[in-house]
Amino acid sequence: MENGKKISLTSVIIALLLMAILVVLIWIGIALMNSDEKEEATNSGVTVKNEDTNSEEVVNNEKENSLLSMNLDELVYDAEYDKMTETKSYKVYTLVNKNGTWDYDYDNPVTIRLSDVQYPYININSADAEKANAEIKELYMEYEENYKNMENYLRDDGALYVGDYRGNVIIDWDIYNAYKYKNILSVVMLEPADIDTDYEIFSYTTAWIFNLDTKEYMSFEEICKELGYNETELRQKIETQVQNKLNEYTDTDNNDWNLDEALQMTMENYDNTQKYFVDNSGNLNVIIDTIVPFQKEHYDFIYTIK
């Protein structure tokens, strides 16, 4: 009987050991299966949630950085409006300076069509961008209305003349430029002045500048801080550039204002209304309503600060 009991106890111990080994093997097998499933899911592009990783933060960071990684032509491109059916193109004579005398360039007329004029669309999902796009569309609608009336102001030769104010209609066309520098996006609308065909003098300009990190407008102070400009030193640089520009557009025999008066009024315009943008090279460009002494007129000039 004693030997029988010993054999029975030994058998129990062996059985328990075998069961423990079996449990360990099963646990290892399950662990290996889970590991294979995760690897397969990863290779197939399926995201496996990891409680130790803040996946939401990663996704949010990708969204925030998406604008910075976009190309300029993805951020700003031609707007698609329901334009009126175009029925006519127009031949336009522009003004040129011939040996100090302004006259129409009859040898090189410009042909304009409504379809040739493009306005920008800013591809940013924010309240500020929505407001800017609405303002831009309003500019287009004004241009289209002007285009509808152009035929009423043809001269006898069937052409339009830039600078012809008969009926208070101004023949003009708008252009736009867009720039991206680091996290700064600038969109500029320009309306060349009647006396200028080299796109240096503008009768109207407006600009929208965005911080691509926040998707919001950037103020002049924010731009200066971002680019490292001291506003006092900046004003001195701008005044020097304005002085040089006034010297270019001065007729000593026919000035309506002297240079000091023109400079003072121009700098007052700079202080009261600041329009600006940043080009692709990171240069600050300031648009100033500038007094032109010899014409007693004022136009927008772009002053690039390097």
C-alpha positions in Angstrom: 0.0 0.0 0.0 2.8 2.4 0.8 4.4 1.8 -2.6 1.0 2.4 -4.3 0.6 5.7 -2.5 4.1 6.9 -3.5 3.5 6.1 -7.1 0.1 7.9 -7.0 1.7 11.1 -5.5 4.5 11.0 -8.0 2.0 10.8 -10.8 0.1 13.8 -9.5 3.3 15.9 -9.4 4.3 14.9 -12.9 0.8 15.7 -14.2 0.9 19.1 -12.5 4.2 19.9 -14.1 3.0 18.8 -17.5 -0.1 21.1 -17.1 2.1 24.0 -16.1 4.3 23.5 -19.2 1.2 23.2 -21.4 -0.1 26.6 -20.0 3.2 28.3 -20.7 3.3 26.9 -24.3 -0.2 28.1 -24.9 0.6 31.6 -23.6 3.7 31.8 -25.8 1.6 30.7 -28.8 -1.0 33.4 -28.2 1.7 36.0 -27.8 3.3 35.0 -31.1 0.0 35.1 -32.9 -0.7 38.7 -31.6 2.7 39.8 -32.7 2.2 38.4 -36.2 -1.2 40.2 -36.5 0.3 43.5 -35.6 3.1 43.2 -38.1 0.6 42.2 -40.8 -1.6 45.1 -40.0 1.3 47.5 -40.1 2.5 46.1 -43.5 -1.0 46.4 -45.0 -1.3 50.1 -43.9 -3.8 49.5 -41.1 -3.2 51.6 -38.0 -2.8 49.6 -34.8 -3.8 51.7 -31.8 -1.0 51.9 -29.2 -2.1 53.1 -25.8 1.4 54.3 -25.1 1.4 56.7 -28.1 -0.6 59.9 -28.3 -1.9 59.3 -31.8 -4.3 62.2 -31.8 -1.4 64.6 -31.2 0.5 63.2 -34.2 -2.5 63.6 -36.4 -3.1 67.2 -35.3 0.6 68.1 -35.9 0.3 66.7 -39.4 -2.8 68.9 -40.1 -1.1 72.0 -38.7 2.0 71.5 -40.9 0.1 70.6 -44.0 -0.1 74.2 -45.2 3.6 74.7 -44.7 4.3 71.7 -46.9 2.0 72.8 -49.7 3.4 74.4 -52.9 2.5 78.0 -53.7 0.3 77.0 -56.6 -1.7 74.8 -54.2 -2.2 77.6 -51.7 -3.2 80.3 -54.3 -4.6 79.7 -57.8 -7.0 81.3 -60.3 -10.5 81.7 -59.0 -13.3 80.1 -60.9 -16.2 82.5 -61.1 -19.4 82.3 -63.2 -18.2 84.8 -65.7 -20.5 86.4 -68.2 -20.4 85.1 -71.7 -17.7 87.0 -73.5 -18.8 88.6 -76.8 -15.9 90.9 -77.7 -12.3 91.6 -77.3 -10.9 95.2 -77.3 -7.9 96.9 -78.8 -6.4 99.2 -76.3 -3.7 101.9 -76.9 -1.5 102.5 -73.8 0.4 105.5 -72.8 4.2 105.5 -73.2 6.9 108.0 -72.5 8.6 108.9 -75.7 11.7 111.1 -75.1 10.1 112.8 -72.2 6.6 113.2 -73.8 3.7 111.0 -72.9 1.8 109.7 -76.0 -0.2 106.7 -77.1 1.7 103.7 -78.4 -0.1 103.2 -81.7 2.4 100.7 -82.9 1.8 98.2 -80.1 -1.9 98.0 -79.2 -2.9 95.7 -76.3 -5.8 93.3 -76.8 -7.9 92.6 -73.7 -10.5 89.9 -73.0 -12.5 89.3 -70.0 -11.2 85.7 -69.9 -7.6 87.0 -69.8 -8.1 88.6 -66.4 -7.5 86.2 -63.5 -8.2 86.8 -59.8 -6.8 84.7 -57.0 -8.4 82.1 -54.8 -6.8 81.6 -51.4 -7.0 77.9 -50.5 -7.0 78.2 -46.7 -9.8 77.0 -44.5 -10.2 79.9 -42.1 -12.5 82.9 -41.4 -9.8 85.4 -42.6 -9.2 83.5 -45.9 -13.0 83.4 -46.5 -13.2 87.1 -45.9 -10.3 87.8 -48.3 -11.8 85.6 -51.0 -15.1 87.5 -50.7 -13.2 90.8 -51.1 -11.4 89.5 -54.2 -14.6 88.3 -55.8 -16.1 91.8 -55.2 -13.1 93.2 -57.1 -13.8 90.9 -60.0 -17.5 91.8 -60.1 -16.5 95.5 -60.3 -14.1 94.7 -63.2 -16.8 92.7 -65.0 -19.3 95.5 -64.7 -16.7 97.9 -66.1 -16.0 95.5 -69.0 -19.7 95.4 -69.9 -19.6 99.2 -70.5 -16.4 99.4 -72.5 -18.1 99.2 -75.8 -19.8 102.5 -75.0 -16.5 104.3 -74.9 -14.9 103.2 -78.1 -13.4 106.0 -80.2 -14.1 106.4 -84.0 -11.2 104.0 -84.8 -12.9 101.2 -82.8 -10.2 101.3 -80.1 -10.0 102.1 -76.4 -7.5 104.5 -74.9 -5.9 104.0 -71.5 -6.4 107.2 -69.6 -9.5 108.1 -71.5 -11.9 109.3 -68.8 -14.9 110.2 -71.1 -18.0 109.3 -69.2 -15.8 108.8 -66.0 -14.9 105.2 -67.2 -11.4 104.2 -66.6 -10.0 101.5 -68.8 -7.8 99.3 -66.7 -7.0 95.7 -65.9 -5.9 93.9 -62.7 -3.1 91.5 -62.1 -2.2 89.5 -59.0 1.0 88.0 -57.5 1.4 85.4 -54.7 4.4 84.7 -52.6 5.4 82.2 -49.9 8.3 82.7 -47.5 8.6 80.1 -44.7 5.2 80.5 -42.8 4.2 83.7 -44.5 1.8 83.7 -47.5 1.2 87.0 -49.4 -1.4 87.7 -52.1 -1.3 91.0 -53.8 -3.8 92.6 -56.3 -2.4 95.3 -58.5 -4.1 97.8 -60.9 -1.4 99.4 -63.1 -1.8 103.2 -63.4 -2.9 104.6 -66.8 0.5 106.2 -67.4 2.5 103.0 -66.7 3.0 99.9 -68.8 6.1 98.7 -66.9 4.1 97.7 -63.8 5.9 100.1 -61.5 3.1 102.6 -60.8 -0.3 101.5 -59.6 -3.5 103.3 -59.2 -4.8 100.7 -56.8 -3.3 97.9 -54.7 -4.4 95.6 -51.9 -2.7 92.8 -50.1 -3.6 89.9 -47.9 -0.9 88.3 -45.7 -1.4 85.1 -43.8 0.5 83.2 -41.1 0.3 79.6 -42.3 0.7 78.3 -38.8 -2.4 80.1 -37.5 -4.2 80.6 -40.8 -4.9 84.2 -39.7 -3.9 87.7 -41.0 -0.5 89.0 -40.0 -0.3 92.6 -38.9 2.5 94.9 -39.9 4.0 94.6 -36.4 3.9 90.8 -36.6 5.6 90.9 -40.0 8.4 93.2 -38.7 8.9 91.0 -35.7 9.0 87.8 -37.8 11.5 89.3 -40.2 13.6 91.0 -37.5 13.0 94.6 -38.5 13.2 97.5 -36.1 10.3 99.8 -37.0 12.2 103.0 -36.4 15.1 102.0 -38.6 12.7 100.6 -41.1 10.9 104.0 -41.4 14.3 105.7 -42.1 15.1 103.2 -44.9 11.7 103.8 -46.4 12.0 107.5 -46.3 15.3 107.3 -48.1 13.7 105.2 -50.8 10.8 107.5 -51.2 13.2 110.5 -51.5 15.0 108.7 -54.3 11.8 107.8 -56.1 10.5 111.4 -55.9 13.7 112.5 -57.6 13.0 110.2 -60.5 9.5 111.7 -61.0 10.4 115.3 -60.7 10.2 118.0 -63.4 12.0 121.0 -62.1 10.1 123.3 -64.4 6.6 122.1 -63.8 6.4 120.8 -60.2 3.1 121.4 -58.5 4.6 120.6 -55.1 8.2 120.9 -54.0 10.1 117.7 -53.0 9.9 118.4 -49.3 6.1 118.7 -49.4 5.8 115.6 -51.5 8.0 113.7 -49.1 6.2 114.8 -46.1 2.7 113.9 -47.5 4.0 110.6 -48.7 5.4 109.6 -45.3 2.2 110.7 -43.7 0.4 108.3 -46.0 2.8 105.6 -44.9 2.1 106.2 -41.3 -1.6 106.3 -41.7 -2.2 103.4 -44.1 0.2 100.6 -44.2 0.0 98.0 -47.0 2.7 95.4 -47.3 3.7 91.9 -48.4 6.7 89.6 -48.2 8.2 88.2 -51.4 9.7 84.7 -52.0 13.1 85.9 -50.9 11.9 87.1 -47.5 12.1 90.8 -48.4 9.5 93.2 -46.9 7.7 95.2 -49.6 5.8 98.3 -48.5 3.1 99.9 -50.7 2.8 103.6 -50.2 0.4 106.1 -51.8 3.2 108.4 -53.2 2.8 112.0 -54.2 4.2 112.6 -57.7 5.4 116.3 -57.7 5.3 117.1 -61.4 1.7 115.8 -61.9 0.1 116.8 -58.6 -1.1 113.2 -58.6 -0.6 110.3 -56.3 0.0 106.6 -57.1 0.9 103.5 -55.2 4.6 102.5 -55.4 6.1 99.4 -54.1 9.3 99.9 -52.0 11.4 96.8 -51.4 13.4 96.7 -48.2 16.5 94.5 -48.3 
